[in-house]
Amino acid sequence: MNTINPVEFGKMKEQINHLQHTQDELQKDMKAILALANQGKGGFWMGMAIASFIGGIVSVLIKGWVQ
């Protein structure tokens, strides 16, 4: 039966800890990116609503002016 080398075991344990830390950082970054994407999506739709409203007002004014 193979024996466990304490030095190799320690190296693997440190690598696992490093990978877990890196994965936690990536998870935080992904959440931040998702929040920015959601903000951008909301800003886009607000801009579309404002543009539609202004377009409607201009349309009514031009229609009233032409008739």
mmCIF file as Biopython writes it, N, C-alpha, C and O atoms, coordinates in Angstrom:
data_model
#
loop_
_atom_site.group_PDB
_atom_site.id
_atom_site.type_symbol
_atom_site.label_atom_id
_atom_site.label_alt_id
_atom_site.label_comp_id
_atom_site.label_asym_id
_atom_site.label_entity_id
_atom_site.label_seq_id
_atom_site.pdbx_PDB_ins_code
_atom_site.Cartn_x
_atom_site.Cartn_y
_atom_site.Cartn_z
_atom_site.occupancy
_atom_site.B_iso_or_equiv
_atom_site.auth_seq_id
_atom_site.auth_asym_id
_atom_site.pdbx_PDB_model_num
ATOM 1   N N  . MET A ? 1  ? 0.847   -1.178 0.000   1.0 0.0 1  A 1 
ATOM 2   C CA . MET A ? 1  ? 0.000   0.000  0.000   1.0 0.0 1  A 1 
ATOM 3   C C  . MET A ? 1  ? 0.888   1.235  0.000   1.0 0.0 1  A 1 
ATOM 4   O O  . MET A ? 1  ? 1.936   1.260  0.646   1.0 0.0 1  A 1 
ATOM 5   N N  . ASN A ? 2  ? 0.461   2.251  -0.726  1.0 0.0 2  A 1 
ATOM 6   C CA . ASN A ? 2  ? 1.239   3.488  -0.811  1.0 0.0 2  A 1 
ATOM 7   C C  . ASN A ? 2  ? 1.091   4.300  0.463   1.0 0.0 2  A 1 
ATOM 8   O O  . ASN A ? 2  ? 0.021   4.360  1.068   1.0 0.0 2  A 1 
ATOM 9   N N  . THR A ? 3  ? 2.182   4.915  0.850   1.0 0.0 3  A 1 
ATOM 10  C CA . THR A ? 3  ? 2.139   5.793  2.009   1.0 0.0 3  A 1 
ATOM 11  C C  . THR A ? 3  ? 1.947   7.225  1.535   1.0 0.0 3  A 1 
ATOM 12  O O  . THR A ? 3  ? 2.310   7.580  0.414   1.0 0.0 3  A 1 
ATOM 13  N N  . ILE A ? 4  ? 1.382   8.023  2.389   1.0 0.0 4  A 1 
ATOM 14  C CA . ILE A ? 4  ? 1.129   9.425  2.062   1.0 0.0 4  A 1 
ATOM 15  C C  . ILE A ? 4  ? 2.370   10.240 2.428   1.0 0.0 4  A 1 
ATOM 16  O O  . ILE A ? 4  ? 2.815   10.239 3.575   1.0 0.0 4  A 1 
ATOM 17  N N  . ASN A ? 5  ? 2.911   10.926 1.441   1.0 0.0 5  A 1 
ATOM 18  C CA . ASN A ? 5  ? 4.070   11.785 1.661   1.0 0.0 5  A 1 
ATOM 19  C C  . ASN A ? 5  ? 3.557   13.106 2.245   1.0 0.0 5  A 1 
ATOM 20  O O  . ASN A ? 5  ? 2.786   13.799 1.582   1.0 0.0 5  A 1 
ATOM 21  N N  . PRO A ? 6  ? 3.963   13.475 3.465   1.0 0.0 6  A 1 
ATOM 22  C CA . PRO A ? 6  ? 3.446   14.692 4.097   1.0 0.0 6  A 1 
ATOM 23  C C  . PRO A ? 6  ? 3.783   15.965 3.308   1.0 0.0 6  A 1 
ATOM 24  O O  . PRO A ? 6  ? 3.005   16.919 3.311   1.0 0.0 6  A 1 
ATOM 25  N N  . VAL A ? 7  ? 4.923   15.982 2.644   1.0 0.0 7  A 1 
ATOM 26  C CA . VAL A ? 7  ? 5.305   17.176 1.876   1.0 0.0 7  A 1 
ATOM 27  C C  . VAL A ? 7  ? 4.369   17.342 0.679   1.0 0.0 7  A 1 
ATOM 28  O O  . VAL A ? 7  ? 3.851   18.432 0.436   1.0 0.0 7  A 1 
ATOM 29  N N  . GLU A ? 8  ? 4.159   16.262 -0.061  1.0 0.0 8  A 1 
ATOM 30  C CA . GLU A ? 8  ? 3.259   16.313 -1.217  1.0 0.0 8  A 1 
ATOM 31  C C  . GLU A ? 8  ? 1.830   16.619 -0.780  1.0 0.0 8  A 1 
ATOM 32  O O  . GLU A ? 8  ? 1.117   17.368 -1.448  1.0 0.0 8  A 1 
ATOM 33  N N  . PHE A ? 9  ? 1.418   16.040 0.337   1.0 0.0 9  A 1 
ATOM 34  C CA . PHE A ? 9  ? 0.072   16.301 0.854   1.0 0.0 9  A 1 
ATOM 35  C C  . PHE A ? 9  ? -0.089  17.771 1.202   1.0 0.0 9  A 1 
ATOM 36  O O  . PHE A ? 9  ? -1.127  18.368 0.915   1.0 0.0 9  A 1 
ATOM 37  N N  . GLY A ? 10 ? 0.927   18.357 1.819   1.0 0.0 10 A 1 
ATOM 38  C CA . GLY A ? 10 ? 0.885   19.779 2.168   1.0 0.0 10 A 1 
ATOM 39  C C  . GLY A ? 10 ? 0.811   20.668 0.933   1.0 0.0 10 A 1 
ATOM 40  O O  . GLY A ? 10 ? 0.092   21.667 0.913   1.0 0.0 10 A 1 
ATOM 41  N N  . LYS A ? 11 ? 1.576   20.284 -0.110  1.0 0.0 11 A 1 
ATOM 42  C CA . LYS A ? 11 ? 1.537   21.055 -1.362  1.0 0.0 11 A 1 
ATOM 43  C C  . LYS A ? 11 ? 0.147   21.002 -1.983  1.0 0.0 11 A 1 
ATOM 44  O O  . LYS A ? 11 ? -0.377  22.023 -2.429  1.0 0.0 11 A 1 
ATOM 45  N N  . MET A ? 12 ? -0.453  19.810 -2.012  1.0 0.0 12 A 1 
ATOM 46  C CA . MET A ? 12 ? -1.795  19.669 -2.592  1.0 0.0 12 A 1 
ATOM 47  C C  . MET A ? 12 ? -2.829  20.450 -1.786  1.0 0.0 12 A 1 
ATOM 48  O O  . MET A ? 12 ? -3.729  21.074 -2.347  1.0 0.0 12 A 1 
ATOM 49  N N  . LYS A ? 13 ? -2.689  20.405 -0.474  1.0 0.0 13 A 1 
ATOM 50  C CA . LYS A ? 13 ? -3.635  21.133 0.375   1.0 0.0 13 A 1 
ATOM 51  C C  . LYS A ? 13 ? -3.541  22.637 0.104   1.0 0.0 13 A 1 
ATOM 52  O O  . LYS A ? 13 ? -4.565  23.318 0.044   1.0 0.0 13 A 1 
ATOM 53  N N  . GLU A ? 14 ? -2.336  23.153 -0.059  1.0 0.0 14 A 1 
ATOM 54  C CA . GLU A ? 14 ? -2.141  24.573 -0.356  1.0 0.0 14 A 1 
ATOM 55  C C  . GLU A ? 14 ? -2.713  24.918 -1.728  1.0 0.0 14 A 1 
ATOM 56  O O  . GLU A ? 14 ? -3.314  25.978 -1.901  1.0 0.0 14 A 1 
ATOM 57  N N  . GLN A ? 15 ? -2.530  24.028 -2.703  1.0 0.0 15 A 1 
ATOM 58  C CA . GLN A ? 15 ? -3.094  24.270 -4.033  1.0 0.0 15 A 1 
ATOM 59  C C  . GLN A ? 15 ? -4.619  24.309 -3.984  1.0 0.0 15 A 1 
ATOM 60  O O  . GLN A ? 15 ? -5.241  25.131 -4.657  1.0 0.0 15 A 1 
ATOM 61  N N  . ILE A ? 16 ? -5.212  23.436 -3.203  1.0 0.0 16 A 1 
ATOM 62  C CA . ILE A ? 16 ? -6.675  23.423 -3.068  1.0 0.0 16 A 1 
ATOM 63  C C  . ILE A ? 16 ? -7.157  24.714 -2.423  1.0 0.0 16 A 1 
ATOM 64  O O  . ILE A ? 16 ? -8.151  25.294 -2.862  1.0 0.0 16 A 1 
ATOM 65  N N  . ASN A ? 17 ? -6.465  25.167 -1.390  1.0 0.0 17 A 1 
ATOM 66  C CA . ASN A ? 17 ? -6.836  26.426 -0.741  1.0 0.0 17 A 1 
ATOM 67  C C  . ASN A ? 17 ? -6.727  27.594 -1.712  1.0 0.0 17 A 1 
ATOM 68  O O  . ASN A ? 17 ? -7.581  28.481 -1.724  1.0 0.0 17 A 1 
ATOM 69  N N  . HIS A ? 18 ? -5.682  27.591 -2.520  1.0 0.0 18 A 1 
ATOM 70  C CA . HIS A ? 18 ? -5.494  28.655 -3.510  1.0 0.0 18 A 1 
ATOM 71  C C  . HIS A ? 18 ? -6.621  28.624 -4.549  1.0 0.0 18 A 1 
ATOM 72  O O  . HIS A ? 18 ? -7.156  29.673 -4.908  1.0 0.0 18 A 1 
ATOM 73  N N  . LEU A ? 19 ? -6.981  27.446 -5.029  1.0 0.0 19 A 1 
ATOM 74  C CA . LEU A ? 19 ? -8.057  27.314 -6.007  1.0 0.0 19 A 1 
ATOM 75  C C  . LEU A ? 19 ? -9.402  27.760 -5.427  1.0 0.0 19 A 1 
ATOM 76  O O  . LEU A ? 19 ? -10.192 28.401 -6.120  1.0 0.0 19 A 1 
ATOM 77  N N  . GLN A ? 20 ? -9.660  27.430 -4.189  1.0 0.0 20 A 1 
ATOM 78  C CA . GLN A ? 20 ? -10.906 27.854 -3.549  1.0 0.0 20 A 1 
ATOM 79  C C  . GLN A ? 20 ? -10.955 29.375 -3.421  1.0 0.0 20 A 1 
ATOM 80  O O  . GLN A ? 20 ? -11.995 29.991 -3.653  1.0 0.0 20 A 1 
ATOM 81  N N  . HIS A ? 21 ? -9.833  29.971 -3.053  1.0 0.0 21 A 1 
ATOM 82  C CA . HIS A ? 21 ? -9.769  31.433 -2.930  1.0 0.0 21 A 1 
ATOM 83  C C  . HIS A ? 21 ? -9.997  32.094 -4.292  1.0 0.0 21 A 1 
ATOM 84  O O  . HIS A ? 21 ? -10.729 33.078 -4.396  1.0 0.0 21 A 1 
ATOM 85  N N  . THR A ? 22 ? -9.374  31.555 -5.313  1.0 0.0 22 A 1 
ATOM 86  C CA . THR A ? 22 ? -9.531  32.092 -6.661  1.0 0.0 22 A 1 
ATOM 87  C C  . THR A ? 22 ? -10.973 31.958 -7.134  1.0 0.0 22 A 1 
ATOM 88  O O  . THR A ? 22 ? -11.510 32.875 -7.754  1.0 0.0 22 A 1 
ATOM 89  N N  . GLN A ? 23 ? -11.593 30.840 -6.849  1.0 0.0 23 A 1 
ATOM 90  C CA . GLN A ? 23 ? -12.990 30.617 -7.241  1.0 0.0 23 A 1 
ATOM 91  C C  . GLN A ? 23 ? -13.912 31.592 -6.518  1.0 0.0 23 A 1 
ATOM 92  O O  . GLN A ? 23 ? -14.871 32.082 -7.115  1.0 0.0 23 A 1 
ATOM 93  N N  . ASP A ? 24 ? -13.647 31.881 -5.257  1.0 0.0 24 A 1 
ATOM 94  C CA . ASP A ? 24 ? -14.450 32.862 -4.510  1.0 0.0 24 A 1 
ATOM 95  C C  . ASP A ? 24 ? -14.330 34.247 -5.137  1.0 0.0 24 A 1 
ATOM 96  O O  . ASP A ? 24 ? -15.322 34.966 -5.251  1.0 0.0 24 A 1 
ATOM 97  N N  . GLU A ? 25 ? -13.118 34.624 -5.544  1.0 0.0 25 A 1 
ATOM 98  C CA . GLU A ? 25 ? -12.925 35.927 -6.183  1.0 0.0 25 A 1 
ATOM 99  C C  . GLU A ? 25 ? -13.660 35.995 -7.524  1.0 0.0 25 A 1 
ATOM 100 O O  . GLU A ? 25 ? -14.270 37.014 -7.847  1.0 0.0 25 A 1 
ATOM 101 N N  . LEU A ? 26 ? -13.604 34.923 -8.294  1.0 0.0 26 A 1 
ATOM 102 C CA . LEU A ? 26 ? -14.309 34.887 -9.571  1.0 0.0 26 A 1 
ATOM 103 C C  . LEU A ? 26 ? -15.817 34.999 -9.380  1.0 0.0 26 A 1 
ATOM 104 O O  . LEU A ? 26 ? -16.500 35.650 -10.171 1.0 0.0 26 A 1 
ATOM 105 N N  . GLN A ? 27 ? -16.327 34.375 -8.350  1.0 0.0 27 A 1 
ATOM 106 C CA . GLN A ? 27 ? -17.760 34.445 -8.071  1.0 0.0 27 A 1 
ATOM 107 C C  . GLN A ? 27 ? -18.173 35.882 -7.741  1.0 0.0 27 A 1 
ATOM 108 O O  . GLN A ? 27 ? -19.218 36.346 -8.198  1.0 0.0 27 A 1 
ATOM 109 N N  . LYS A ? 28 ? -17.360 36.589 -6.950  1.0 0.0 28 A 1 
ATOM 110 C CA . LYS A ? 28 ? -17.648 37.983 -6.619  1.0 0.0 28 A 1 
ATOM 111 C C  . LYS A ? 28 ? -17.600 38.854 -7.874  1.0 0.0 28 A 1 
ATOM 112 O O  . LYS A ? 28 ? -18.451 39.724 -8.060  1.0 0.0 28 A 1 
ATOM 113 N N  . ASP A ? 29 ? -16.608 38.621 -8.732  1.0 0.0 29 A 1 
ATOM 114 C CA . ASP A ? 29 ? -16.495 39.388 -9.972  1.0 0.0 29 A 1 
ATOM 115 C C  . ASP A ? 29 ? -17.686 39.147 -10.889 1.0 0.0 29 A 1 
ATOM 116 O O  . ASP A ? 29 ? -18.185 40.086 -11.510 1.0 0.0 29 A 1 
ATOM 117 N N  . MET A ? 30 ? -18.147 37.909 -10.982 1.0 0.0 30 A 1 
ATOM 118 C CA . MET A ? 30 ? -19.294 37.605 -11.832 1.0 0.0 30 A 1 
ATOM 119 C C  . MET A ? 30 ? -20.561 38.286 -11.318 1.0 0.0 30 A 1 
ATOM 120 O O  . MET A ? 30 ? -21.380 38.753 -12.110 1.0 0.0 30 A 1 
ATOM 121 N N  . LYS A ? 31 ? -20.724 38.343 -10.005 1.0 0.0 31 A 1 
ATOM 122 C CA . LYS A ? 31 ? -21.883 39.033 -9.441  1.0 0.0 31 A 1 
ATOM 123 C C  . LYS A ? 31 ? -21.824 40.526 -9.754  1.0 0.0 31 A 1 
ATOM 124 O O  . LYS A ? 31 ? -22.851 41.142 -10.037 1.0 0.0 31 A 1 
ATOM 125 N N  . ALA A ? 32 ? -20.635 41.105 -9.704  1.0 0.0 32 A 1 
ATOM 126 C CA . ALA A ? 32 ? -20.485 42.525 -10.035 1.0 0.0 32 A 1 
ATOM 127 C C  . ALA A ? 32 ? -20.786 42.780 -11.506 1.0 0.0 32 A 1 
ATOM 128 O O  . ALA A ? 32 ? -21.421 43.778 -11.847 1.0 0.0 32 A 1 
ATOM 129 N N  . ILE A ? 33 ? -20.333 41.887 -12.375 1.0 0.0 33 A 1 
ATOM 130 C CA . ILE A ? 33 ? -20.606 42.032 -13.806 1.0 0.0 33 A 1 
ATOM 131 C C  . ILE A ? 33 ? -22.104 41.906 -14.075 1.0 0.0 33 A 1 
ATOM 132 O O  . ILE A ? 33 ? -22.647 42.655 -14.887 1.0 0.0 33 A 1 
ATOM 133 N N  . LEU A ? 34 ? -22.771 40.984 -13.416 1.0 0.0 34 A 1 
ATOM 134 C CA . LEU A ? 34 ? -24.210 40.823 -13.582 1.0 0.0 34 A 1 
ATOM 135 C C  . LEU A ? 34 ? -24.958 42.074 -13.125 1.0 0.0 34 A 1 
ATOM 136 O O  . LEU A ? 34 ? -25.914 42.497 -13.774 1.0 0.0 34 A 1 
ATOM 137 N N  . ALA A ? 35 ? -24.527 42.666 -12.013 1.0 0.0 35 A 1 
ATOM 138 C CA . ALA A ? 35 ? -25.169 43.885 -11.534 1.0 0.0 35 A 1 
ATOM 139 C C  . ALA A ? 35 ? -24.994 45.021 -12.540 1.0 0.0 35 A 1 
ATOM 140 O O  . ALA A ? 35 ? -25.935 45.776 -12.783 1.0 0.0 35 A 1 
ATOM 141 N N  . LEU A ? 36 ? -23.803 45.153 -13.128 1.0 0.0 36 A 1 
ATOM 142 C CA . LEU A ? 36 ? -23.585 46.189 -14.135 1.0 0.0 36 A 1 
ATOM 143 C C  . LEU A ? 36 ? -24.438 45.951 -15.376 1.0 0.0 36 A 1 
ATOM 144 O O  . LEU A ? 36 ? -24.966 46.898 -15.957 1.0 0.0 36 A 1 
ATOM 145 N N  . ALA A ? 37 ? -24.574 44.699 -15.781 1.0 0.0 37 A 1 
ATOM 146 C CA . ALA A ? 37 ? -25.404 44.386 -16.947 1.0 0.0 37 A 1 
ATOM 147 C C  . ALA A ? 37 ? -26.857 44.738 -16.684 1.0 0.0 37 A 1 
ATOM 148 O O  . ALA A ? 37 ? -27.538 45.265 -17.563 1.0 0.0 37 A 1 
ATOM 149 N N  . ASN A ? 38 ? -27.336 44.452 -15.486 1.0 0.0 38 A 1 
ATOM 150 C CA . ASN A ? 38 ? -28.720 44.776 -15.148 1.0 0.0 38 A 1 
ATOM 151 C C  . ASN A ? 38 ? -28.939 46.287 -15.102 1.0 0.0 38 A 1 
ATOM 152 O O  . ASN A ? 38 ? -30.001 46.765 -15.501 1.0 0.0 38 A 1 
ATOM 153 N N  . GLN A ? 39 ? -27.962 47.039 -14.627 1.0 0.0 39 A 1 
ATOM 154 C CA . GLN A ? 39 ? -28.072 48.496 -14.625 1.0 0.0 39 A 1 
ATOM 155 C C  . GLN A ? 39 ? -28.134 49.027 -16.048 1.0 0.0 39 A 1 
ATOM 156 O O  . GLN A ? 39 ? -28.933 49.911 -16.356 1.0 0.0 39 A 1 
ATOM 157 N N  . GLY A ? 40 ? -27.295 48.491 -16.904 1.0 0.0 40 A 1 
ATOM 158 C CA . GLY A ? 40 ? -27.281 48.926 -18.301 1.0 0.0 40 A 1 
ATOM 159 C C  . GLY A ? 40 ? -28.589 48.614 -19.001 1.0 0.0 40 A 1 
ATOM 160 O O  . GLY A ? 40 ? -29.076 49.411 -19.803 1.0 0.0 40 A 1 
ATOM 161 N N  . LYS A ? 41 ? -29.155 47.461 -18.701 1.0 0.0 41 A 1 
ATOM 162 C CA . LYS A ? 41 ? -30.425 47.066 -19.313 1.0 0.0 41 A 1 
ATOM 163 C C  . LYS A ? 41 ? -31.535 48.023 -18.878 1.0 0.0 41 A 1 
ATOM 164 O O  . LYS A ? 41 ? -32.352 48.431 -19.703 1.0 0.0 41 A 1 
ATOM 165 N N  . GLY A ? 42 ? -31.574 48.381 -17.611 1.0 0.0 42 A 1 
ATOM 166 C CA . GLY A ? 42 ? -32.590 49.318 -17.112 1.0 0.0 42 A 1 
ATOM 167 C C  . GLY A ? 42 ? -32.415 50.699 -17.716 1.0 0.0 42 A 1 
ATOM 168 O O  . GLY A ? 42 ? -33.398 51.359 -18.055 1.0 0.0 42 A 1 
ATOM 169 N N  . GLY A ? 43 ? -31.171 51.140 -17.854 1.0 0.0 43 A 1 
ATOM 170 C CA . GLY A ? 43 ? -30.900 52.445 -18.464 1.0 0.0 43 A 1 
ATOM 171 C C  . GLY A ? 43 ? -31.328 52.481 -19.918 1.0 0.0 43 A 1 
ATOM 172 O O  . GLY A ? 43 ? -31.837 53.497 -20.392 1.0 0.0 43 A 1 
ATOM 173 N N  . PHE A ? 44 ? -31.127 51.387 -20.625 1.0 0.0 44 A 1 
ATOM 174 C CA . PHE A ? 44 ? -31.533 51.309 -22.037 1.0 0.0 44 A 1 
ATOM 175 C C  . PHE A ? 44 ? -33.037 51.485 -22.165 1.0 0.0 44 A 1 
ATOM 176 O O  . PHE A ? 44 ? -33.506 52.268 -22.991 1.0 0.0 44 A 1 
ATOM 177 N N  . TRP A ? 45 ? -33.799 50.753 -21.345 1.0 0.0 45 A 1 
ATOM 178 C CA . TRP A ? 45 ? -35.257 50.836 -21.456 1.0 0.0 45 A 1 
ATOM 179 C C  . TRP A ? 45 ? -35.778 52.196 -21.008 1.0 0.0 45 A 1 
ATOM 180 O O  . TRP A ? 45 ? -36.781 52.668 -21.543 1.0 0.0 45 A 1 
ATOM 181 N N  . MET A ? 46 ? -35.128 52.834 -20.048 1.0 0.0 46 A 1 
ATOM 182 C CA . MET A ? 46 ? -35.531 54.184 -19.646 1.0 0.0 46 A 1 
ATOM 183 C C  . MET A ? 46 ? -35.278 55.156 -20.793 1.0 0.0 46 A 1 
ATOM 184 O O  . MET A ? 46 ? -36.099 56.036 -21.054 1.0 0.0 46 A 1 
ATOM 185 N N  . GLY A ? 47 ? -34.154 55.004 -21.472 1.0 0.0 47 A 1 
ATOM 186 C CA . GLY A ? 47 ? -33.854 55.852 -22.631 1.0 0.0 47 A 1 
ATOM 187 C C  . GLY A ? 47 ? -34.867 55.652 -23.745 1.0 0.0 47 A 1 
ATOM 188 O O  . GLY A ? 47 ? -35.279 56.615 -24.392 1.0 0.0 47 A 1 
ATOM 189 N N  . MET A ? 48 ? -35.272 54.408 -23.973 1.0 0.0 48 A 1 
ATOM 190 C CA . MET A ? 48 ? -36.295 54.131 -24.995 1.0 0.0 48 A 1 
ATOM 191 C C  . MET A ? 48 ? -37.619 54.774 -24.625 1.0 0.0 48 A 1 
ATOM 192 O O  . MET A ? 48 ? -38.306 55.304 -25.498 1.0 0.0 48 A 1 
ATOM 193 N N  . ALA A ? 49 ? -37.992 54.742 -23.360 1.0 0.0 49 A 1 
ATOM 194 C CA . ALA A ? 49 ? -39.253 55.340 -22.920 1.0 0.0 49 A 1 
ATOM 195 C C  . ALA A ? 49 ? -39.225 56.852 -23.104 1.0 0.0 49 A 1 
ATOM 196 O O  . ALA A ? 49 ? -40.203 57.440 -23.567 1.0 0.0 49 A 1 
ATOM 197 N N  . ILE A ? 50 ? -38.122 57.478 -22.749 1.0 0.0 50 A 1 
ATOM 198 C CA . ILE A ? 50 ? -37.998 58.936 -22.904 1.0 0.0 50 A 1 
ATOM 199 C C  . ILE A ? 50 ? -38.027 59.312 -24.379 1.0 0.0 50 A 1 
ATOM 200 O O  . ILE A ? 50 ? -38.696 60.275 -24.756 1.0 0.0 50 A 1 
ATOM 201 N N  . ALA A ? 51 ? -37.313 58.569 -25.217 1.0 0.0 51 A 1 
ATOM 202 C CA . ALA A ? 51 ? -37.306 58.859 -26.650 1.0 0.0 51 A 1 
ATOM 203 C C  . ALA A ? 51 ? -38.698 58.684 -27.252 1.0 0.0 51 A 1 
ATOM 204 O O  . ALA A ? 51 ? -39.097 59.477 -28.105 1.0 0.0 51 A 1 
ATOM 205 N N  . SER A ? 52 ? -39.432 57.682 -26.835 1.0 0.0 52 A 1 
ATOM 206 C CA . SER A ? 52 ? -40.796 57.469 -27.336 1.0 0.0 52 A 1 
ATOM 207 C C  . SER A ? 52 ? -41.707 58.610 -26.911 1.0 0.0 52 A 1 
ATOM 208 O O  . SER A ? 52 ? -42.517 59.087 -27.706 1.0 0.0 52 A 1 
ATOM 209 N N  . PHE A ? 53 ? -41.581 59.046 -25.676 1.0 0.0 53 A 1 
ATOM 210 C CA . PHE A ? 53 ? -42.404 60.144 -25.170 1.0 0.0 53 A 1 
ATOM 211 C C  . PHE A ? 53 ? -42.131 61.438 -25.941 1.0 0.0 53 A 1 
ATOM 212 O O  . PHE A ? 53 ? -43.058 62.133 -26.355 1.0 0.0 53 A 1 
ATOM 213 N N  . ILE A ? 54 ? -40.853 61.747 -26.125 1.0 0.0 54 A 1 
ATOM 214 C CA . ILE A ? 54 ? -40.493 62.963 -26.862 1.0 0.0 54 A 1 
ATOM 215 C C  . ILE A ? 54 ? -40.946 62.858 -28.317 1.0 0.0 54 A 1 
ATOM 216 O O  . ILE A ? 54 ? -41.442 63.832 -28.885 1.0 0.0 54 A 1 
ATOM 217 N N  . GLY A ? 55 ? -40.780 61.685 -28.920 1.0 0.0 55 A 1 
ATOM 218 C CA . GLY A ? 55 ? -41.239 61.476 -30.297 1.0 0.0 55 A 1 
ATOM 219 C C  . GLY A ? 55 ? -42.736 61.666 -30.417 1.0 0.0 55 A 1 
ATOM 220 O O  . GLY A ? 55 ? -43.202 62.239 -31.402 1.0 0.0 55 A 1 
ATOM 221 N N  . GLY A ? 56 ? -43.498 61.203 -29.450 1.0 0.0 56 A 1 
ATOM 222 C CA . GLY A ? 56 ? -44.950 61.385 -29.452 1.0 0.0 56 A 1 
ATOM 223 C C  . GLY A ? 56 ? -45.338 62.847 -29.351 1.0 0.0 56 A 1 
ATOM 224 O O  . GLY A ? 56 ? -46.242 63.301 -30.052 1.0 0.0 56 A 1 
ATOM 225 N N  . ILE A ? 57 ? -44.664 63.587 -28.485 1.0 0.0 57 A 1 
ATOM 226 C CA . ILE A ? 57 ? -44.955 65.018 -28.332 1.0 0.0 57 A 1 
ATOM 227 C C  . ILE A ? 57 ? -44.633 65.764 -29.622 1.0 0.0 57 A 1 
ATOM 228 O O  . ILE A ? 57 ? -45.424 66.592 -30.074 1.0 0.0 57 A 1 
ATOM 229 N N  . VAL A ? 58 ? -43.485 65.478 -30.212 1.0 0.0 58 A 1 
ATOM 230 C CA . VAL A ? 58 ? -43.105 66.132 -31.468 1.0 0.0 58 A 1 
ATOM 231 C C  . VAL A ? 58 ? -44.112 65.777 -32.564 1.0 0.0 58 A 1 
ATOM 232 O O  . VAL A ? 58 ? -44.478 66.638 -33.364 1.0 0.0 58 A 1 
ATOM 233 N N  . SER A ? 59 ? -44.551 64.552 -32.609 1.0 0.0 59 A 1 
ATOM 234 C CA . SER A ? 59 ? -45.530 64.131 -33.611 1.0 0.0 59 A 1 
ATOM 235 C C  . SER A ? 59 ? -46.841 64.888 -33.462 1.0 0.0 59 A 1 
ATOM 236 O O  . SER A ? 59 ? -47.415 65.334 -34.455 1.0 0.0 59 A 1 
ATOM 237 N N  . VAL A ? 60 ? -47.324 65.038 -32.220 1.0 0.0 60 A 1 
ATOM 238 C CA . VAL A ? 60 ? -48.567 65.762 -31.969 1.0 0.0 60 A 1 
ATOM 239 C C  . VAL A ? 60 ? -48.403 67.234 -32.348 1.0 0.0 60 A 1 
ATOM 240 O O  . VAL A ? 60 ? -49.305 67.816 -32.951 1.0 0.0 60 A 1 
ATOM 241 N N  . LEU A ? 61 ? -47.289 67.832 -32.010 1.0 0.0 61 A 1 
ATOM 242 C CA . LEU A ? 61 ? -47.061 69.247 -32.332 1.0 0.0 61 A 1 
ATOM 243 C C  . LEU A ? 61 ? -47.000 69.469 -33.846 1.0 0.0 61 A 1 
ATOM 244 O O  . LEU A ? 61 ? -47.584 70.427 -34.354 1.0 0.0 61 A 1 
ATOM 245 N N  . ILE A ? 62 ? -46.309 68.606 -34.556 1.0 0.0 62 A 1 
ATOM 246 C CA . ILE A ? 62 ? -46.194 68.749 -36.015 1.0 0.0 62 A 1 
ATOM 247 C C  . ILE A ? 62 ? -47.558 68.507 -36.672 1.0 0.0 62 A 1 
ATOM 248 O O  . ILE A ? 62 ? -47.925 69.207 -37.616 1.0 0.0 62 A 1 
ATOM 249 N N  . LYS A ? 63 ? -48.294 67.537 -36.186 1.0 0.0 63 A 1 
ATOM 250 C CA . LYS A ? 63 ? -49.628 67.254 -36.742 1.0 0.0 63 A 1 
ATOM 251 C C  . LYS A ? 63 ? -50.549 68.455 -36.530 1.0 0.0 63 A 1 
ATOM 252 O O  . LYS A ? 63 ? -51.294 68.823 -37.438 1.0 0.0 63 A 1 
ATOM 253 N N  . GLY A ? 64 ? -50.512 69.062 -35.364 1.0 0.0 64 A 1 
ATOM 254 C CA . GLY A ? 64 ? -51.329 70.247 -35.078 1.0 0.0 64 A 1 
ATOM 255 C C  . GLY A ? 64 ? -50.880 71.457 -35.885 1.0 0.0 64 A 1 
ATOM 256 O O  . GLY A ? 64 ? -51.706 72.285 -36.269 1.0 0.0 64 A 1 
ATOM 257 N N  . TRP A ? 65 ? -49.612 71.565 -36.137 1.0 0.0 65 A 1 
ATOM 258 C CA . TRP A ? 65 ? -49.075 72.701 -36.875 1.0 0.0 65 A 1 
ATOM 259 C C  . TRP A ? 65 ? -49.408 72.600 -38.355 1.0 0.0 65 A 1 
ATOM 260 O O  . TRP A ? 65 ? -49.665 73.613 -39.005 1.0 0.0 65 A 1 
ATOM 261 N N  . VAL A ? 66 ? -49.405 71.365 -38.901 1.0 0.0 66 A 1 
ATOM 262 C CA . VAL A ? 66 ? -49.662 71.161 -40.336 1.0 0.0 66 A 1 
ATOM 263 C C  . VAL A ? 66 ? -51.152 71.365 -40.628 1.0 0.0 66 A 1 
ATOM 264 O O  . VAL A ? 66 ? -51.483 71.884 -41.694 1.0 0.0 66 A 1 
ATOM 265 N N  . GLN A ? 67 ? -52.050 70.986 -39.742 1.0 0.0 67 A 1 
ATOM 266 C CA . GLN A ? 67 ? -53.480 71.108 -40.038 1.0 0.0 67 A 1 
ATOM 267 C C  . GLN A ? 67 ? -54.015 72.462 -39.779 1.0 0.0 67 A 1 
ATOM 268 O O  . GLN A ? 67 ? -55.203 72.707 -39.985 1.0 0.0 67 A 1 
#
